[in-house]
Amino acid sequence: MNIQNVIRRPTRLSAAFTLVEMITVVGIIALLVALATPALVDVIRATRLNSSGDSLSNRLSLAQQSAVARSNEVEMRFYKYTDPTNPDASGEPLFYAYQVVDVPNGADPRAISEVYYLDSGIVLSALTKFSPMMQTTTDQRPDSTGNYLFKPATGIPPASVRYAALRFYPDGSCRLLTTANGSGSSANASATAYTVKPLPESYFTLVEARTMNDSNTPNNFYCLQLDFYTGKVRTYRP
């Protein structure tokens, strides 16, 4: 073999990307990520809202079933307070949590469920347009031992918490707290505080916290309507 021919034979270069090709590929990937991110965020938000709405609907059914099974009055209480950790709230008190409560006649209310918190970024709208059932709230009061039924996880004083309430009865029907004296000690005060709302006003709406003060209907919401005579819940969403 001729050594000179071996030396002069060109060697095959290894295949590789040029700098221009690498920049082009990175640019395409960045463009795809930028286009896909908003859609992905919207999907996550919608999933979170639907999850919160489904859970709330199930708890309302639980409250009704508990009233029937116990042959006693049971409330679903929606707790309203200020959460300093919510950047969208700006110090405004909002509905963040709810709980099923046994309200025996003449005795202290007793929690029969854990406290359920709405998913991060989700609140119950406090606007009359979207939640006419959430317009009347009453101050949370301590029981006969001085303890509060609900204590916010954020360290807010329990005495600053207000709540709206739906009261279910052993026949499966329910009434809404419509006067601030719903925690009155007399049976008459309690009875007159809870009334049946007409169907066009028997709903409330879950929304994203960032759109809670929008007067226009948000693009994404979860509305629950309650039949006060049967206790059944209907849900609406876009």
Order of alpha helices (4+ residues) and beta strands (2+ residues): alpha-alpha-beta-beta-beta-beta-beta-beta-beta-beta-alpha-beta-beta-beta-beta
